[in-house]
Amino acid sequence: MSRYRLIPQILLAATGSLLMLWSLAADAQEPPPAPVKVLLAEVRSMSATVLAPGTVVSRQDAAVAAEVAGRLTWVAEVGDEVEAGVAIARIEDHRLQLQLKNDEATIRRLEASLEFSDKQLDRQQQLASQNIAARNALEESKAERDMTAQELVQARVAREQTLYLLENSVIRAPFGGRIVERYRDRGEYIGVGGEVARLVDTRNVEVRAQAPISVAGHVQEGMDVSVRDGDREVRSPVRAVIPVGDERSRMIEVRIALETSGWVIGAPVRVALPEEKPVEVVAVPRDALVLRQNAIYVFRVNDDDTVEQIAVSTGVGNGSHIEVRGDIRGGDPVVVRGAERLRSGQQVMVARDEAASAEELRLARKG
């Protein structure tokens, strides 16, 4: 065979090899699916809000005072956590113990005197029935007997008062909480009503917010509002709205219950309160928005795991979500992480924990 006849075959084989190499190179240049995190657009009842300043406060905060005068023998330490009814201070009670002994002695003396008066009255009645004793002597014995009985009642009341003072010489916590301040120390004399320590219930806390009077008609007890503390945000119910505005500041007080733990009493927070009637809108997480110089976009994940760039306009915001207007419906899976470098039509890889929820919503939309 002539070597010239082999040239076309060699050229054909070379061309095939080049085409194969070009195809492999093209496949190698195709970028892999971009990893993204997906959340769902929601239909929410939202309204424009105003951020009202607030403070985390305890629902029970008391300066515990003494009901008995005396010298303090012990006071709980600052930082001690106590339950309701537990002693937080003690007052020296020796004088009251002596008073109790005196009261009991008085009661025993009057009981003996009353017993004698009863017998004396019985004798006078027998003599009077036989016309031996004068009637005025009978009345006198009866009066003495009644006065002794009343003195015995007074003595028993005095003993009850002494027992009450003895019981209250131990100052007890009216509710569970933590000692945050001591006003008096061991060895000091304290009078009736003197403050011993400040007790704060650190378990039951709420937010006290000052809000403009304009929100009074839109804030109702029981409705959930957003409470923000730095990067933390929770939804909590309004416990009470005090519909009394201050004449100077034109503000009202709103109390918001905090059911989660970990709040520091005295910490400043901001409360998002509605200032108009809520309406139904489509909302997405704020992280889903892709901001460009002249437009705002979100990327929706399609059924084939490609993304579609949707131009939107924004409306009212509420916490971590914001209203969007455009070709977005409730239940659409939107990219909230990894959207900055996406382009429309690009293949993506949805995080595994998001894939199930995205698929469920796709099926729900089709149904």
C-alpha positions as semicolon CSV with decimal commas, in nm:
position;residue;x (nm);y (nm);z (nm)
1;M;0,000;0,000;0,000
2;S;0,129;0,342;-0,092
3;R;0,219;0,569;0,186
4;Y;0,021;0,840;0,012
5;R;-0,298;0,636;0,051
6;L;-0,245;0,627;0,431
7;I;-0,242;1,004;0,462
8;P;-0,625;1,052;0,457
9;Q;-0,669;0,780;0,717
10;I;-0,406;0,938;0,940
11;L;-0,569;1,279;0,899
12;L;-0,912;1,132;0,980
13;A;-0,783;0,964;1,298
14;A;-0,606;1,283;1,404
15;T;-0,917;1,487;1,346
16;G;-1,124;1,247;1,560
17;S;-0,869;1,265;1,837
18;L;-0,875;1,645;1,828
19;L;-1,254;1,650;1,840
20;M;-1,250;1,415;2,138
21;L;-0,993;1,630;2,319
22;W;-1,194;1,944;2,244
23;S;-1,509;1,782;2,381
24;L;-1,331;1,672;2,698
25;A;-1,189;2,022;2,742
26;A;-1,533;2,175;2,697
27;D;-1,675;1,938;2,955
28;A;-1,394;2,023;3,193
29;Q;-1,467;2,398;3,155
30;E;-1,837;2,354;3,242
31;P;-1,869;2,483;3,601
32;P;-2,015;2,250;3,863
33;P;-2,355;2,333;4,018
34;A;-2,326;2,624;4,261
35;P;-2,410;2,533;4,624
36;V;-2,691;2,751;4,761
37;K;-2,917;2,774;5,060
38;V;-3,288;2,803;4,992
39;L;-3,583;2,929;5,194
40;L;-3,942;2,977;5,095
41;A;-4,135;3,290;5,010
42;E;-4,434;3,325;5,242
43;V;-4,771;3,493;5,239
44;R;-4,773;3,698;5,557
45;S;-4,993;3,954;5,724
46;M;-4,764;4,255;5,750
47;S;-4,783;4,627;5,807
48;A;-4,549;4,921;5,832
49;T;-4,381;4,924;6,171
50;V;-4,216;5,170;6,401
51;L;-3,918;5,071;6,616
52;A;-3,993;5,163;6,975
53;P;-3,716;5,170;7,236
54;G;-3,761;4,932;7,525
55;T;-3,591;4,783;7,827
56;V;-3,591;4,429;7,964
57;V;-3,741;4,441;8,313
58;S;-3,840;4,190;8,576
59;R;-4,207;4,137;8,648
60;Q;-4,121;4,123;9,018
61;D;-3,861;4,357;9,163
62;A;-3,888;4,443;9,533
63;A;-3,696;4,612;9,810
64;V;-3,774;4,365;10,091
65;A;-3,827;4,542;10,423
66;A;-3,839;4,440;10,788
67;E;-4,163;4,416;10,985
68;V;-3,978;4,391;11,316
69;A;-3,730;4,632;11,469
70;G;-3,403;4,488;11,593
71;R;-3,042;4,406;11,520
72;L;-2,965;4,206;11,207
73;T;-2,784;3,881;11,276
74;W;-2,760;3,758;10,914
75;V;-2,827;3,886;10,561
76;A;-2,808;3,681;10,241
77;E;-2,518;3,752;10,007
78;V;-2,551;3,947;9,685
79;G;-2,595;3,700;9,400
80;D;-2,772;3,434;9,610
81;E;-3,064;3,274;9,429
82;V;-3,356;3,195;9,658
83;E;-3,699;3,041;9,629
84;A;-4,020;3,196;9,763
85;G;-4,043;3,165;10,141
86;V;-3,670;3,113;10,197
87;A;-3,500;3,332;10,461
88;I;-3,295;3,621;10,326
89;A;-3,226;3,792;10,663
90;R;-3,270;3,734;11,037
91;I;-3,326;3,977;11,323
92;E;-3,211;3,907;11,680
93;D;-3,521;3,772;11,862
94;H;-3,409;3,733;12,227
95;R;-3,631;4,020;12,344
96;L;-3,930;3,866;12,167
97;Q;-3,862;3,526;12,323
98;L;-3,872;3,692;12,668
99;Q;-4,194;3,871;12,574
100;L;-4,347;3,538;12,468
101;K;-4,264;3,384;12,807
102;N;-4,420;3,683;12,983
103;D;-4,736;3,654;12,769
104;E;-4,768;3,284;12,848
105;A;-4,725;3,350;13,219
106;T;-4,995;3,619;13,205
107;I;-5,230;3,376;13,030
108;R;-5,175;3,107;13,294
109;R;-5,236;3,360;13,575
110;L;-5,558;3,485;13,418
111;E;-5,677;3,131;13,348
112;A;-5,634;3,050;13,719
113;S;-5,807;3,374;13,818
114;L;-6,095;3,299;13,581
115;E;-6,135;2,952;13,726
116;F;-6,152;3,101;14,077
117;S;-6,402;3,366;13,958
118;D;-6,624;3,095;13,810
119;K;-6,632;2,909;14,140
120;Q;-6,692;3,228;14,332
121;L;-6,981;3,317;14,103
122;D;-7,137;2,972;14,149
123;R;-7,130;3,014;14,528
124;Q;-7,283;3,360;14,510
125;Q;-7,562;3,229;14,288
126;Q;-7,640;2,950;14,533
127;L;-7,648;3,193;14,825
128;A;-7,861;3,438;14,629
129;S;-8,109;3,163;14,544
130;Q;-8,144;3,096;14,918
131;N;-8,173;3,469;14,994
132;I;-7,858;3,446;15,206
133;A;-7,635;3,678;15,001
134;A;-7,720;4,024;14,875
135;R;-7,804;4,059;14,508
136;N;-7,542;4,330;14,455
137;A;-7,272;4,086;14,574
138;L;-7,381;3,843;14,302
139;E;-7,359;4,115;14,035
140;E;-7,018;4,219;14,160
141;S;-6,887;3,859;14,133
142;K;-7,028;3,830;13,784
143;A;-6,862;4,155;13,676
144;E;-6,527;4,045;13,815
145;R;-6,558;3,715;13,634
146;D;-6,639;3,888;13,300
147;M;-6,348;4,131;13,336
148;T;-6,109;3,844;13,402
149;A;-6,237;3,663;13,092
150;Q;-6,174;3,975;12,878
151;E;-5,826;4,019;13,023
152;L;-5,754;3,658;12,926
153;V;-5,866;3,733;12,568
154;Q;-5,632;4,033;12,560
155;A;-5,345;3,824;12,693
156;R;-5,398;3,562;12,425
157;V;-5,406;3,832;12,155
158;A;-5,080;3,971;12,295
159;R;-4,925;3,626;12,269
160;E;-5,041;3,597;11,905
161;Q;-4,883;3,933;11,831
162;T;-4,555;3,823;11,986
163;L;-4,563;3,499;11,786
164;Y;-4,627;3,704;11,470
165;L;-4,327;3,925;11,545
166;L;-4,112;3,620;11,617
167;E;-4,212;3,464;11,286
168;N;-4,133;3,786;11,100
169;S;-3,799;3,831;11,271
170;V;-3,693;3,598;10,990
171;I;-3,730;3,803;10,672
172;R;-3,835;3,572;10,387
173;A;-3,838;3,609;10,011
174;P;-4,189;3,700;9,889
175;F;-4,107;3,537;9,552
176;G;-3,827;3,341;9,393
177;G;-3,539;3,543;9,258
178;R;-3,186;3,666;9,308
179;I;-3,041;3,904;9,568
180;V;-2,895;4,190;9,365
181;E;-2,824;4,442;9,642
182;R;-2,792;4,457;10,022
183;Y;-2,905;4,778;10,192
184;R;-2,809;4,667;10,544
185;D;-2,537;4,440;10,683
186;R;-2,511;4,209;10,980
187;G;-2,493;4,394;11,312
188;E;-2,690;4,700;11,198
189;Y;-3,008;4,802;11,378
190;I;-3,313;4,823;11,156
191;G;-3,652;4,975;11,225
192;V;-3,995;4,866;11,111
193;G;-4,018;4,922;10,737
194;G;-3,643;4,946;10,692
195;E;-3,525;4,800;10,360
196;V;-3,287;4,505;10,390
197;A;-3,218;4,380;10,037
198;R;-3,335;4,410;9,678
199;L;-3,481;4,090;9,534
200;V;-3,533;4,055;9,158
201;D;-3,716;3,773;8,982
202;T;-3,477;3,689;8,699
203;R;-3,696;3,413;8,558
204;N;-4,007;3,611;8,470
205;V;-3,905;3,904;8,254
206;E;-4,073;4,126;7,999
207;V;-4,005;4,431;7,785
208;R;-4,128;4,775;7,883
209;A;-4,144;4,980;7,563
210;Q;-4,236;5,344;7,504
211;A;-4,435;5,379;7,183
212;P;-4,596;5,673;6,998
213;I;-4,965;5,726;7,065
214;S;-5,024;5,670;6,692
215;V;-4,973;5,293;6,731
216;A;-5,229;5,257;7,011
217;G;-5,510;5,165;6,772
218;H;-5,306;4,894;6,601
219;V;-5,139;4,720;6,897
220;Q;-5,356;4,467;7,077
221;E;-5,293;4,242;7,373
222;G;-5,192;3,893;7,260
223;M;-5,055;3,992;6,918
224;D;-4,698;3,887;6,836
225;V;-4,439;4,157;6,778
226;S;-4,069;4,149;6,699
227;V;-3,819;4,216;6,980
228;R;-3,460;4,285;6,872
229;D;-3,150;4,274;7,086
230;G;-2,847;4,321;6,866
231;D;-2,837;4,024;6,630
232;R;-3,104;3,834;6,822
233;E;-3,467;3,865;6,721
234;V;-3,769;3,689;6,871
235;R;-4,144;3,706;6,828
236;S;-4,324;3,760;7,155
237;P;-4,684;3,841;7,252
238;V;-4,795;4,179;7,381
239;R;-4,898;4,131;7,744
240;A;-5,052;4,468;7,811
241;V;-5,109;4,805;7,646
242;I;-5,141;5,094;7,890
243;P;-5,370;5,336;7,702
244;V;-5,259;5,644;7,894
245;G;-5,034;5,881;7,701
246;D;-4,785;6,118;7,853
247;E;-4,884;6,480;7,787
248;R;-4,529;6,589;7,708
249;S;-4,378;6,297;7,519
250;R;-4,704;6,172;7,360
251;M;-4,595;5,816;7,433
252;I;-4,776;5,515;7,575
253;E;-4,633;5,211;7,752
254;V;-4,647;4,863;7,602
255;R;-4,547;4,547;7,791
256;I;-4,422;4,249;7,589
257;A;-4,385;3,906;7,749
258;L;-4,053;3,725;7,702
259;E;-4,097;3,350;7,718
260;T;-3,737;3,258;7,633
261;S;-3,453;3,268;7,884
262;G;-3,118;3,439;7,863
263;W;-3,235;3,800;7,872
264;V;-3,036;4,039;8,088
265;I;-3,254;4,266;8,300
266;G;-3,187;4,625;8,208
267;A;-3,072;4,544;7,853
268;P;-3,193;4,787;7,583
269;V;-3,405;4,640;7,304
270;R;-3,611;4,766;7,013
271;V;-3,967;4,657;6,950
272;A;-4,127;4,664;6,605
273;L;-4,488;4,780;6,651
274;P;-4,744;4,813;6,370
275;E;-4,850;5,167;6,283
276;E;-5,118;5,074;6,029
277;K;-5,367;4,795;5,955
278;P;-5,187;4,473;5,841
279;V;-5,239;4,339;5,487
280;E;-5,159;4,007;5,318
281;V;-4,833;4,028;5,120
282;V;-4,568;3,797;4,975
283;A;-4,255;3,819;5,188
284;V;-3,907;3,674;5,154
285;P;-3,609;3,669;5,392
286;R;-3,404;3,986;5,361
287;D;-3,101;3,771;5,269
288;A;-3,277;3,671;4,946
289;L;-3,247;4,022;4,800
290;V;-2,965;4,084;4,553
291;L;-2,903;4,457;4,531
292;R;-2,770;4,604;4,209
293;Q;-2,713;4,965;4,113
294;N;-3,045;5,012;3,937
295;A;-3,252;4,710;4,040
296;I;-3,328;4,451;4,307
297;Y;-3,346;4,080;4,225
298;V;-3,420;3,746;4,383
299;F;-3,321;3,408;4,241
300;R;-3,598;3,147;4,229
301;V;-3,504;2,779;4,209
302;N;-3,692;2,595;3,935
303;D;-3,792;2,229;3,925
304;D;-3,479;2,136;3,726
305;D;-3,251;2,296;3,989
306;T;-3,174;2,595;3,772
307;V;-3,221;2,946;3,900
308;E;-3,428;3,224;3,749
309;Q;-3,351;3,590;3,815
310;I;-3,667;3,779;3,913
311;A;-3,678;4,157;3,935
312;V;-3,874;4,276;4,239
313;S;-3,958;4,588;4,430
314;T;-3,973;4,594;4,809
315;G;-4,239;4,711;5,049
316;V;-4,286;4,695;5,423
317;G;-4,043;4,501;5,638
318;N;-4,109;4,300;5,948
319;G;-3,809;4,159;6,128
320;S;-3,610;3,922;5,907
321;H;-3,871;3,929;5,626
322;I;-3,962;4,196;5,375
323;E;-4,247;4,238;5,127
324;V;-4,160;4,187;4,760
325;R;-4,366;4,273;4,453
326;G;-4,300;4,087;4,129
327;D;-4,329;3,742;3,979
328;I;-4,297;3,571;4,320
329;R;-4,566;3,368;4,490
330;G;-4,597;3,225;4,835
331;G;-4,411;2,895;4,854
332;D;-4,153;2,976;4,585
333;P;-3,805;2,856;4,690
334;V;-3,565;3,151;4,677
335;V;-3,190;3,156;4,726
336;V;-3,083;3,322;5,052
337;R;-2,713;3,228;5,046
338;G;-2,482;3,204;4,748
339;A;-2,688;3,431;4,519
340;E;-2,422;3,700;4,468
341;R;-2,245;3,520;4,180
342;L;-2,541;3,343;4,023
343;R;-2,671;3,408;3,675
344;S;-3,011;3,323;3,536
345;G;-3,031;2,964;3,412
346;Q;-2,734;2,844;3,615
347;Q;-2,746;2,499;3,770
348;V;-2,742;2,496;4,148
349;M;-2,710;2,240;4,423
350;V;-2,960;2,299;4,702
351;A;-2,843;2,217;5,053
352;R;-2,976;1,880;5,164
353;D;-3,175;2,014;5,459
354;E;-3,343;2,263;5,224
355;A;-3,411;2,021;4,938
356;A;-3,696;1,838;5,109
357;S;-3,885;2,155;5,200
358;A;-3,831;2,302;4,851
359;E;-3,967;1,985;4,688
360;E;-4,269;1,984;4,920
361;L;-4,353;2,339;4,820
362;R;-4,311;2,266;4,450
363;L;-4,562;1,982;4,487
364;A;-4,794;2,202;4,689
365;R;-4,788;2,474;4,422
366;K;-4,864;2,222;4,146
367;G;-5,153;2,085;4,347
